[in-house]
Amino acid sequence: MKYLKTTIFWLLVLFFIILIFNSFVFILRGWLFLLFIGILFLLGLIQTILSWKGDTFLLLTGLSCVGFPLFVILHNLFYAVDIGMLEGLFFLLAIPVCPIVFLVGIIGTITRYKFGIIE
């Protein structure tokens, strides 16, 4: 179980780096980008389930990967319905909050691995 959590964690870090790189150089477009976000969502969901009662930082990492596509979809849904307050809330949750929570999860997990605190 520990190796599965570790493998999924490093895959999420790799996907995050690719997503940031894709913001500057468009390598993923169209359906490939949607597939990429879907895989990121599924990996985050698996990470969340595996670390539900375990490590808090792994849980933060997984929840932020699940939250990002979910909040983007809700933002677009409320934009289409023209509900400005909820649209802005989900935009703020998706764009600045989820990446910051993801970085906190990464830093906390790597620090815990370095000092041998991971169970």
N, CA, C and O atoms as CSV, one atom per row, in Angstrom:
chain,resi,resn,atom,element,x,y,z
A,1,MET,N,N,0.825,-1.191,0.000
A,1,MET,CA,C,0.000,0.000,0.000
A,1,MET,C,C,0.871,1.257,0.000
A,1,MET,O,O,0.559,2.233,-0.682
A,2,LYS,N,N,1.962,1.229,0.767
A,2,LYS,CA,C,2.837,2.395,0.839
A,2,LYS,C,C,3.451,2.697,-0.527
A,2,LYS,O,O,3.585,3.860,-0.909
A,3,TYR,N,N,3.825,1.637,-1.268
A,3,TYR,CA,C,4.446,1.853,-2.566
A,3,TYR,C,C,3.443,2.383,-3.585
A,3,TYR,O,O,3.798,3.165,-4.467
A,4,LEU,N,N,2.196,1.958,-3.458
A,4,LEU,CA,C,1.162,2.472,-4.352
A,4,LEU,C,C,0.924,3.959,-4.091
A,4,LEU,O,O,0.800,4.739,-5.035
A,5,LYS,N,N,0.859,4.357,-2.818
A,5,LYS,CA,C,0.707,5.775,-2.480
A,5,LYS,C,C,1.881,6.590,-3.006
A,5,LYS,O,O,1.702,7.677,-3.553
A,6,THR,N,N,3.086,6.049,-2.832
A,6,THR,CA,C,4.288,6.762,-3.283
A,6,THR,C,C,4.302,6.898,-4.801
A,6,THR,O,O,4.618,7.965,-5.327
A,7,THR,N,N,3.959,5.823,-5.503
A,7,THR,CA,C,3.942,5.865,-6.968
A,7,THR,C,C,2.913,6.872,-7.479
A,7,THR,O,O,3.204,7.661,-8.378
A,8,ILE,N,N,1.721,6.842,-6.908
A,8,ILE,CA,C,0.684,7.784,-7.333
A,8,ILE,C,C,1.097,9.211,-7.003
A,8,ILE,O,O,0.844,10.125,-7.789
A,9,PHE,N,N,1.731,9.415,-5.844
A,9,PHE,CA,C,2.194,10.757,-5.478
A,9,PHE,C,C,3.169,11.300,-6.522
A,9,PHE,O,O,3.021,12.435,-6.975
A,10,TRP,N,N,4.159,10.502,-6.903
A,10,TRP,CA,C,5.146,10.991,-7.871
A,10,TRP,C,C,4.541,11.151,-9.261
A,10,TRP,O,O,4.979,12.011,-10.025
A,11,LEU,N,N,3.535,10.333,-9.605
A,11,LEU,CA,C,2.823,10.549,-10.870
A,11,LEU,C,C,2.057,11.873,-10.851
A,11,LEU,O,O,2.020,12.589,-11.851
A,12,LEU,N,N,1.447,12.192,-9.711
A,12,LEU,CA,C,0.747,13.473,-9.589
A,12,LEU,C,C,1.717,14.645,-9.707
A,12,LEU,O,O,1.399,15.655,-10.333
A,13,VAL,N,N,2.890,14.513,-9.109
A,13,VAL,CA,C,3.907,15.575,-9.223
A,13,VAL,C,C,4.326,15.735,-10.682
A,13,VAL,O,O,4.450,16.856,-11.174
A,14,LEU,N,N,4.543,14.617,-11.374
A,14,LEU,CA,C,4.926,14.672,-12.787
A,14,LEU,C,C,3.822,15.315,-13.626
A,14,LEU,O,O,4.102,16.150,-14.485
A,15,PHE,N,N,2.564,14.926,-13.378
A,15,PHE,CA,C,1.455,15.507,-14.121
A,15,PHE,C,C,1.317,17.002,-13.831
A,15,PHE,O,O,0.986,17.777,-14.727
A,16,PHE,N,N,1.567,17.407,-12.595
A,16,PHE,CA,C,1.510,18.827,-12.246
A,16,PHE,C,C,2.584,19.615,-12.996
A,16,PHE,O,O,2.321,20.708,-13.497
A,17,ILE,N,N,3.786,19.062,-13.071
A,17,ILE,CA,C,4.872,19.722,-13.796
A,17,ILE,C,C,4.522,19.836,-15.280
A,17,ILE,O,O,4.760,20.875,-15.896
A,18,ILE,N,N,3.961,18.777,-15.852
A,18,ILE,CA,C,3.558,18.819,-17.257
A,18,ILE,C,C,2.450,19.849,-17.468
A,18,ILE,O,O,2.445,20.561,-18.473
A,19,LEU,N,N,1.509,19.929,-16.519
A,19,LEU,CA,C,0.422,20.908,-16.624
A,19,LEU,C,C,0.950,22.334,-16.563
A,19,LEU,O,O,0.494,23.193,-17.317
A,20,ILE,N,N,1.901,22.597,-15.678
A,20,ILE,CA,C,2.509,23.934,-15.605
A,20,ILE,C,C,3.282,24.230,-16.886
A,20,ILE,O,O,3.186,25.332,-17.426
A,21,PHE,N,N,4.050,23.253,-17.376
A,21,PHE,CA,C,4.803,23.436,-18.611
A,21,PHE,C,C,3.861,23.681,-19.787
A,21,PHE,O,O,4.174,24.462,-20.685
A,22,ASN,N,N,2.704,23.013,-19.780
A,22,ASN,CA,C,1.729,23.175,-20.842
A,22,ASN,C,C,1.117,24.580,-20.843
A,22,ASN,O,O,0.594,25.025,-21.865
A,23,SER,N,N,1.178,25.269,-19.724
A,23,SER,CA,C,0.662,26.635,-19.673
A,23,SER,C,C,1.513,27.594,-20.500
A,23,SER,O,O,1.026,28.634,-20.942
A,24,PHE,N,N,2.782,27.247,-20.709
A,24,PHE,CA,C,3.688,28.120,-21.463
A,24,PHE,C,C,3.952,27.619,-22.875
A,24,PHE,O,O,4.041,28.414,-23.810
A,25,VAL,N,N,4.078,26.309,-23.033
A,25,VAL,CA,C,4.303,25.704,-24.339
A,25,VAL,C,C,3.188,24.690,-24.550
A,25,VAL,O,O,3.121,23.686,-23.841
A,26,PHE,N,N,2.320,24.941,-25.512
A,26,PHE,CA,C,1.134,24.099,-25.690
A,26,PHE,C,C,1.515,22.781,-26.351
A,26,PHE,O,O,1.659,22.702,-27.571
A,27,ILE,N,N,1.675,21.747,-25.526
A,27,ILE,CA,C,1.960,20.414,-26.055
A,27,ILE,C,C,0.713,19.535,-26.013
A,27,ILE,O,O,0.577,18.598,-26.801
A,28,LEU,N,N,-0.190,19.843,-25.092
A,28,LEU,CA,C,-1.430,19.085,-24.969
A,28,LEU,C,C,-2.582,19.975,-25.418
A,28,LEU,O,O,-2.819,21.036,-24.842
A,29,ARG,N,N,-3.293,19.537,-26.445
A,29,ARG,CA,C,-4.406,20.330,-26.963
A,29,ARG,C,C,-5.619,19.438,-27.173
A,29,ARG,O,O,-5.490,18.233,-27.390
A,30,GLY,N,N,-6.772,20.032,-27.108
A,30,GLY,CA,C,-8.017,19.348,-27.442
A,30,GLY,C,C,-8.311,18.158,-26.555
A,30,GLY,O,O,-8.279,18.244,-25.328
A,31,TRP,N,N,-8.601,17.030,-27.219
A,31,TRP,CA,C,-8.981,15.819,-26.494
A,31,TRP,C,C,-7.832,15.274,-25.658
A,31,TRP,O,O,-8.064,14.677,-24.606
A,32,LEU,N,N,-6.609,15.469,-26.104
A,32,LEU,CA,C,-5.460,14.994,-25.333
A,32,LEU,C,C,-5.360,15.730,-24.004
A,32,LEU,O,O,-5.015,15.125,-22.990
A,33,PHE,N,N,-5.656,17.024,-23.993
A,33,PHE,CA,C,-5.645,17.790,-22.752
A,33,PHE,C,C,-6.768,17.331,-21.821
A,33,PHE,O,O,-6.555,17.211,-20.614
A,34,LEU,N,N,-7.951,17.077,-22.363
A,34,LEU,CA,C,-9.057,16.589,-21.541
A,34,LEU,C,C,-8.760,15.208,-20.969
A,34,LEU,O,O,-9.097,14.927,-19.819
A,35,LEU,N,N,-8.133,14.347,-21.761
A,35,LEU,CA,C,-7.727,13.041,-21.265
A,35,LEU,C,C,-6.694,13.183,-20.149
A,35,LEU,O,O,-6.751,12.466,-19.150
A,36,PHE,N,N,-5.770,14.090,-20.318
A,36,PHE,CA,C,-4.734,14.362,-19.323
A,36,PHE,C,C,-5.368,14.836,-18.006
A,36,PHE,O,O,-4.991,14.360,-16.936
A,37,ILE,N,N,-6.308,15.749,-18.076
A,37,ILE,CA,C,-6.998,16.235,-16.877
A,37,ILE,C,C,-7.825,15.118,-16.245
A,37,ILE,O,O,-7.903,15.029,-15.020
A,38,GLY,N,N,-8.437,14.270,-17.057
A,38,GLY,CA,C,-9.187,13.132,-16.534
A,38,GLY,C,C,-8.304,12.151,-15.789
A,38,GLY,O,O,-8.689,11.647,-14.735
A,39,ILE,N,N,-7.127,11.874,-16.323
A,39,ILE,CA,C,-6.184,10.985,-15.632
A,39,ILE,C,C,-5.705,11.628,-14.340
A,39,ILE,O,O,-5.575,10.949,-13.322
A,40,LEU,N,N,-5.442,12.927,-14.370
A,40,LEU,CA,C,-5.047,13.645,-13.158
A,40,LEU,C,C,-6.157,13.554,-12.103
A,40,LEU,O,O,-5.870,13.353,-10.922
A,41,PHE,N,N,-7.404,13.697,-12.515
A,41,PHE,CA,C,-8.540,13.579,-11.602
A,41,PHE,C,C,-8.614,12.179,-10.998
A,41,PHE,O,O,-8.792,12.034,-9.789
A,42,LEU,N,N,-8.480,11.148,-11.833
A,42,LEU,CA,C,-8.567,9.774,-11.338
A,42,LEU,C,C,-7.417,9.433,-10.399
A,42,LEU,O,O,-7.627,8.775,-9.380
A,43,LEU,N,N,-6.208,9.870,-10.727
A,43,LEU,CA,C,-5.075,9.641,-9.827
A,43,LEU,C,C,-5.277,10.358,-8.496
A,43,LEU,O,O,-4.959,9.816,-7.437
A,44,GLY,N,N,-5.803,11.571,-8.555
A,44,GLY,CA,C,-6.089,12.303,-7.322
A,44,GLY,C,C,-7.161,11.620,-6.494
A,44,GLY,O,O,-7.079,11.595,-5.266
A,45,LEU,N,N,-8.171,11.063,-7.161
A,45,LEU,CA,C,-9.226,10.339,-6.458
A,45,LEU,C,C,-8.684,9.083,-5.784
A,45,LEU,O,O,-9.034,8.789,-4.641
A,46,ILE,N,N,-7.835,8.347,-6.486
A,46,ILE,CA,C,-7.220,7.158,-5.895
A,46,ILE,C,C,-6.335,7.550,-4.713
A,46,ILE,O,O,-6.353,6.888,-3.676
A,47,GLN,N,N,-5.563,8.620,-4.869
A,47,GLN,CA,C,-4.698,9.092,-3.780
A,47,GLN,C,C,-5.534,9.504,-2.566
A,47,GLN,O,O,-5.155,9.229,-1.428
A,48,THR,N,N,-6.656,10.155,-2.805
A,48,THR,CA,C,-7.532,10.572,-1.715
A,48,THR,C,C,-8.106,9.362,-0.985
A,48,THR,O,O,-8.144,9.341,0.245
A,49,ILE,N,N,-8.548,8.367,-1.724
A,49,ILE,CA,C,-9.115,7.165,-1.107
A,49,ILE,C,C,-8.059,6.409,-0.311
A,49,ILE,O,O,-8.328,5.947,0.798
A,50,LEU,N,N,-6.855,6.281,-0.876
A,50,LEU,CA,C,-5.807,5.527,-0.183
A,50,LEU,C,C,-5.304,6.218,1.077
A,50,LEU,O,O,-4.882,5.550,2.021
A,51,SER,N,N,-5.343,7.534,1.104
A,51,SER,CA,C,-4.791,8.252,2.254
A,51,SER,C,C,-5.882,8.925,3.080
A,51,SER,O,O,-5.617,9.923,3.750
A,52,TRP,N,N,-7.091,8.400,3.043
A,52,TRP,CA,C,-8.207,9.047,3.719
A,52,TRP,C,C,-7.982,9.147,5.223
A,52,TRP,O,O,-8.228,10.204,5.805
A,53,LYS,N,N,-7.526,8.091,5.862
A,53,LYS,CA,C,-7.304,8.121,7.303
A,53,LYS,C,C,-5.815,8.082,7.632
A,53,LYS,O,O,-5.437,7.727,8.749
A,54,GLY,N,N,-4.986,8.436,6.691
A,54,GLY,CA,C,-3.550,8.367,6.884
A,54,GLY,C,C,-2.896,9.728,6.908
A,54,GLY,O,O,-3.187,10.560,7.767
A,55,ASP,N,N,-2.022,9.941,5.967
A,55,ASP,CA,C,-1.213,11.151,5.917
A,55,ASP,C,C,-2.026,12.339,5.409
A,55,ASP,O,O,-2.682,12.257,4.370
A,56,THR,N,N,-1.977,13.426,6.140
A,56,THR,CA,C,-2.730,14.630,5.785
A,56,THR,C,C,-2.199,15.272,4.513
A,56,THR,O,O,-2.981,15.759,3.696
A,57,PHE,N,N,-0.888,15.281,4.333
A,57,PHE,CA,C,-0.316,15.934,3.159
A,57,PHE,C,C,-0.634,15.163,1.876
A,57,PHE,O,O,-0.872,15.773,0.834
A,58,LEU,N,N,-0.641,13.839,1.940
A,58,LEU,CA,C,-1.056,13.061,0.768
A,58,LEU,C,C,-2.527,13.301,0.464
A,58,LEU,O,O,-2.930,13.333,-0.698
A,59,LEU,N,N,-3.323,13.468,1.508
A,59,LEU,CA,C,-4.741,13.768,1.329
A,59,LEU,C,C,-4.933,15.132,0.668
A,59,LEU,O,O,-5.780,15.281,-0.213
A,60,LEU,N,N,-4.157,16.119,1.085
A,60,LEU,CA,C,-4.225,17.442,0.449
A,60,LEU,C,C,-3.845,17.371,-1.020
A,60,LEU,O,O,-4.471,18.016,-1.862
A,61,THR,N,N,-2.827,16.592,-1.326
A,61,THR,CA,C,-2.387,16.441,-2.714
A,61,THR,C,C,-3.496,15.826,-3.563
A,61,THR,O,O,-3.794,16.308,-4.656
A,62,GLY,N,N,-4.098,14.767,-3.052
A,62,GLY,CA,C,-5.164,14.112,-3.801
A,62,GLY,C,C,-6.406,14.977,-3.952
A,62,GLY,O,O,-6.994,15.047,-5.031
A,63,LEU,N,N,-6.806,15.640,-2.859
A,63,LEU,CA,C,-8.007,16.474,-2.914
A,63,LEU,C,C,-7.848,17.661,-3.858
A,63,LEU,O,O,-8.805,18.058,-4.523
A,64,SER,N,N,-6.651,18.224,-3.920
A,64,SER,CA,C,-6.461,19.350,-4.834
A,64,SER,C,C,-6.522,18.902,-6.295
A,64,SER,O,O,-6.977,19.654,-7.157
A,65,CYS,N,N,-6.066,17.684,-6.571
A,65,CYS,CA,C,-6.159,17.172,-7.944
A,65,CYS,C,C,-7.591,16.809,-8.314
A,65,CYS,O,O,-7.973,16.902,-9.481
A,66,VAL,N,N,-8.377,16.399,-7.337
A,66,VAL,CA,C,-9.792,16.126,-7.583
A,66,VAL,C,C,-10.559,17.438,-7.707
A,66,VAL,O,O,-11.452,17.566,-8.546
A,67,GLY,N,N,-10.211,18.406,-6.874
A,67,GLY,CA,C,-10.935,19.667,-6.838
A,67,GLY,C,C,-10.748,20.528,-8.064
A,67,GLY,O,O,-11.681,21.212,-8.483
A,68,PHE,N,N,-9.563,20.512,-8.652
A,68,PHE,CA,C,-9.282,21.394,-9.780
A,68,PHE,C,C,-10.246,21.185,-10.951
A,68,PHE,O,O,-10.904,22.141,-11.360
A,69,PRO,N,N,-10.356,19.963,-11.511
A,69,PRO,CA,C,-11.305,19.808,-12.631
A,69,PRO,C,C,-12.758,20.010,-12.207
A,69,PRO,O,O,-13.570,20.532,-12.971
A,70,LEU,N,N,-13.074,19.594,-10.987
A,70,LEU,CA,C,-14.435,19.758,-10.485
A,70,LEU,C,C,-14.806,21.238,-10.381
A,70,LEU,O,O,-15.896,21.634,-10.795
A,71,PHE,N,N,-13.908,22.052,-9.833
A,71,PHE,CA,C,-14.191,23.477,-9.690
A,71,PHE,C,C,-14.190,24.195,-11.033
A,71,PHE,O,O,-14.928,25.164,-11.210
A,72,VAL,N,N,-13.384,23.742,-11.973
A,72,VAL,CA,C,-13.404,24.341,-13.314
A,72,VAL,C,C,-14.744,24.070,-13.992
A,72,VAL,O,O,-15.326,24.961,-14.610
A,73,ILE,N,N,-15.222,22.849,-13.872
A,73,ILE,CA,C,-16.522,22.507,-14.469
A,73,ILE,C,C,-17.643,23.308,-13.801
A,73,ILE,O,O,-18.527,23.829,-14.482
A,74,LEU,N,N,-17.607,23.406,-12.470
A,74,LEU,CA,C,-18.638,24.185,-11.782
A,74,LEU,C,C,-18.554,25.665,-12.127
A,74,LEU,O,O,-19.582,26.333,-12.242
A,75,HIS,N,N,-17.340,26.184,-12.293
A,75,HIS,CA,C,-17.178,27.578,-12.711
A,75,HIS,C,C,-17.841,27.809,-14.065
A,75,HIS,O,O,-18.583,28.775,-14.240
A,76,ASN,N,N,-17.575,26.933,-15.011
A,76,ASN,CA,C,-18.154,27.090,-16.344
A,76,ASN,C,C,-19.666,26.897,-16.328
A,76,ASN,O,O,-20.388,27.569,-17.066
A,77,LEU,N,N,-20.143,25.989,-15.497
A,77,LEU,CA,C,-21.582,25.770,-15.385
A,77,LEU,C,C,-22.284,27.014,-14.848
A,77,LEU,O,O,-23.299,27.441,-15.399
A,78,PHE,N,N,-21.750,27.594,-13.778
A,78,PHE,CA,C,-22.383,28.788,-13.216
A,78,PHE,C,C,-22.175,30.014,-14.102
A,78,PHE,O,O,-22.974,30.949,-14.053
A,79,TYR,N,N,-21.117,30.026,-14.911
A,79,TYR,CA,C,-20.948,31.094,-15.887
A,79,TYR,C,C,-22.033,31.008,-16.964
A,79,TYR,O,O,-22.584,32.021,-17.394
A,80,ALA,N,N,-22.324,29.781,-17.385
A,80,ALA,CA,C,-23.356,29.599,-18.416
A,80,ALA,C,C,-24.741,29.967,-17.889
A,80,ALA,O,O,-25.573,30.486,-18.634
A,81,VAL,N,N,-24.990,29.703,-16.613
A,81,VAL,CA,C,-26.283,30.021,-16.015
A,81,VAL,C,C,-26.337,31.485,-15.588
A,81,VAL,O,O,-27.407,31.997,-15.262
A,82,ASP,N,N,-25.201,32.151,-15.589
A,82,ASP,CA,C,-25.055,33.561,-15.238
A,82,ASP,C,C,-25.348,33.828,-13.755
A,82,ASP,O,O,-26.120,34.720,-13.403
A,83,ILE,N,N,-24.707,33.026,-12.907
A,83,ILE,CA,C,-24.733,33.248,-11.462
A,83,ILE,C,C,-23.328,33.698,-11.083
A,83,ILE,O,O,-22.447,32.873,-10.836
A,84,GLY,N,N,-23.126,35.015,-11.040
A,84,GLY,CA,C,-21.801,35.598,-10.915
A,84,GLY,C,C,-21.070,35.266,-9.637
A,84,GLY,O,O,-19.863,35.030,-9.667
A,85,MET,N,N,-21.767,35.240,-8.508
A,85,MET,CA,C,-21.070,35.035,-7.238
A,85,MET,C,C,-20.491,33.625,-7.134
A,85,MET,O,O,-19.340,33.457,-6.731
A,86,LEU,N,N,-21.271,32.624,-7.491
A,86,LEU,CA,C,-20.775,31.252,-7.443
A,86,LEU,C,C,-19.723,31.000,-8.515
A,86,LEU,O,O,-18.776,30.240,-8.310
A,87,GLU,N,N,-19.903,31.647,-9.652
A,87,GLU,CA,C,-18.909,31.529,-10.717
A,87,GLU,C,C,-17.549,32.023,-10.234
A,87,GLU,O,O,-16.533,31.361,-10.446
A,88,GLY,N,N,-17.530,33.179,-9.591
A,88,GLY,CA,C,-16.285,33.731,-9.070
A,88,GLY,C,C,-15.698,32.893,-7.950
A,88,GLY,O,O,-14.479,32.749,-7.859
A,89,LEU,N,N,-16.548,32.337,-7.097
A,89,LEU,CA,C,-16.071,31.481,-6.015
A,89,LEU,C,C,-15.368,30.251,-6.558
A,89,LEU,O,O,-14.272,29.918,-6.108
A,90,PHE,N,N,-15.982,29.572,-7.518
A,90,PHE,CA,C,-15.375,28.366,-8.063
A,90,PHE,C,C,-14.143,28.685,-8.899
A,90,PHE,O,O,-13.225,27.870,-8.985
A,91,PHE,N,N,-14.114,29.868,-9.520
A,91,PHE,CA,C,-12.902,30.282,-10.224
A,91,PHE,C,C,-11.748,30.448,-9.242
A,91,PHE,O,O,-10.639,29.980,-9.501
A,92,LEU,N,N,-12.002,31.108,-8.122
A,92,LEU,CA,C,-10.953,31.302,-7.116
A,92,LEU,C,C,-10.519,29.988,-6.479
A,92,LEU,O,O,-9.346,29.820,-6.148
A,93,LEU,N,N,-11.440,29.067,-6.305
A,93,LEU,CA,C,-11.066,27.768,-5.764
A,93,LEU,C,C,-10.229,26.966,-6.761
A,93,LEU,O,O,-9.301,26.259,-6.367
A,94,ALA,N,N,-10.553,27.074,-8.042
A,94,ALA,CA,C,-9.860,26.277,-9.058
A,94,ALA,C,C,-8.477,26.822,-9.382
A,94,ALA,O,O,-7.511,26.060,-9.430
A,95,ILE,N,N,-8.366,28.121,-9.602
A,95,ILE,CA,C,-7.122,28.666,-10.139
A,95,ILE,C,C,-6.069,28.928,-9.058
A,95,ILE,O,O,-4.980,28.364,-9.169
A,96,PRO,N,N,-6.307,29.734,-8.031
A,96,PRO,CA,C,-5.211,29.929,-7.069
A,96,PRO,C,C,-5.199,28.921,-5.915
A,96,PRO,O,O,-4.123,28.528,-5.465
A,97,VAL,N,N,-6.377,28.490,-5.422
A,97,VAL,CA,C,-6.401,27.693,-4.188
A,97,VAL,C,C,-5.907,26.266,-4.422
A,97,VAL,O,O,-5.055,25.786,-3.675
A,98,CYS,N,N,-6.419,25.584,-5.433
A,98,CYS,CA,C,-6.021,24.184,-5.657
A,98,CYS,C,C,-4.521,24.019,-5.927
A,98,CYS,O,O,-3.920,23.114,-5.348
A,99,PRO,N,N,-3.882,24.836,-6.769
A,99,PRO,CA,C,-2.429,24.683,-6.924
A,99,PRO,C,C,-1.646,24.985,-5.651
A,99,PRO,O,O,-0.630,24.339,-5.393
A,100,ILE,N,N,-2.094,25.951,-4.851
A,100,ILE,CA,C,-1.389,26.245,-3.594
A,100,ILE,C,C,-1.522,25.075,-2.625
A,100,ILE,O,O,-0.549,24.696,-1.973
A,101,VAL,N,N,-2.721,24.501,-2.527
A,101,VAL,CA,C,-2.924,23.334,-1.660
A,101,VAL,C,C,-2.100,22.160,-2.171
A,101,VAL,O,O,-1.550,21.399,-1.374
A,102,PHE,N,N,-2.007,22.003,-3.488
A,102,PHE,CA,C,-1.185,20.936,-4.058
A,102,PHE,C,C,0.282,21.116,-3.697
A,102,PHE,O,O,0.956,20.153,-3.330
A,103,LEU,N,N,0.781,22.352,-3.799
A,103,LEU,CA,C,2.179,22.603,-3.438
A,103,LEU,C,C,2.433,22.374,-1.952
A,103,LEU,O,O,3.491,21.866,-1.582
A,104,VAL,N,N,1.485,22.738,-1.096
A,104,VAL,CA,C,1.614,22.465,0.339
A,104,VAL,C,C,1.676,20.961,0.572
A,104,VAL,O,O,2.478,20.494,1.379
A,105,GLY,N,N,0.839,20.201,-0.124
A,105,GLY,CA,C,0.865,18.748,-0.001
A,105,GLY,C,C,2.169,18.146,-0.475
A,105,GLY,O,O,2.696,17.230,0.156
A,106,ILE,N,N,2.702,18.656,-1.592
A,106,ILE,CA,C,3.979,18.157,-2.109
A,106,ILE,C,C,5.106,18.441,-1.121
A,106,ILE,O,O,5.877,17.545,-0.778
A,107,ILE,N,N,5.198,19.681,-0.667
A,107,ILE,CA,C,6.283,20.056,0.248
A,107,ILE,C,C,6.177,19.276,1.546
A,107,ILE,O,O,7.186,18.787,2.053
A,108,GLY,N,N,4.970,19.150,2.096
A,108,GLY,CA,C,4.793,18.400,3.332
A,108,GLY,C,C,5.129,16.930,3.181
A,108,GLY,O,O,5.757,16.344,4.062
A,109,THR,N,N,4.717,16.324,2.072
A,109,THR,CA,C,4.998,14.901,1.849
A,109,THR,C,C,6.483,14.656,1.657
A,109,THR,O,O,7.035,13.720,2.236
A,110,ILE,N,N,7.135,15.482,0.856
A,110,ILE,CA,C,8.570,15.299,0.634
A,110,ILE,C,C,9.340,15.516,1.927
A,110,ILE,O,O,10.301,14.796,2.197
A,111,THR,N,N,8.941,16.484,2.725
A,111,THR,CA,C,9.596,16.715,4.019
A,111,THR,C,C,9.407,15.522,4.937
A,111,THR,O,O,10.340,15.110,5.627
A,112,ARG,N,N,8.206,14.968,4.949
A,112,ARG,CA,C,7.951,13.796,5.800
A,112,ARG,C,C,8.753,12.594,5.316
A,112,ARG,O,O,9.247,11.822,6.137
A,113,TYR,N,N,8.894,12.416,4.000
A,113,TYR,CA,C,9.722,11.317,3.480
A,113,TYR,C,C,11.180,11.520,3.879
A,113,TYR,O,O,11.857,10.571,4.275
A,114,LYS,N,N,11.653,12.736,3.777
A,114,LYS,CA,C,13.053,13.022,4.076
A,114,LYS,C,C,13.387,12.704,5.530
A,114,LYS,O,O,14.464,12.181,5.817
A,115,PHE,N,N,12.480,13.013,6.441
A,115,PHE,CA,C,12.734,12.783,7.854
A,115,PHE,C,C,12.180,11.450,8.343
A,115,PHE,O,O,12.234,11.169,9.540
A,116,GLY,N,N,11.653,10.630,7.450
A,116,GLY,CA,C,11.222,9.284,7.799
A,116,GLY,C,C,9.978,9.228,8.649
A,116,GLY,O,O,9.847,8.318,9.467
A,117,ILE,N,N,9.056,10.165,8.492
A,117,ILE,CA,C,7.847,10.209,9.326
A,117,ILE,C,C,6.699,9.459,8.645
A,117,ILE,O,O,5.675,9.205,9.279
A,118,ILE,N,N,6.849,9.103,7.376
A,118,ILE,CA,C,5.768,8.419,6.650
A,118,ILE,C,C,5.572,7.039,7.253
A,118,ILE,O,O,6.529,6.297,7.475
A,119,GLU,N,N,4.292,6.703,7.518
A,119,GLU,CA,C,4.000,5.407,8.128
A,119,GLU,C,C,4.063,4.288,7.118
A,119,GLU,O,O,3.842,3.128,7.467
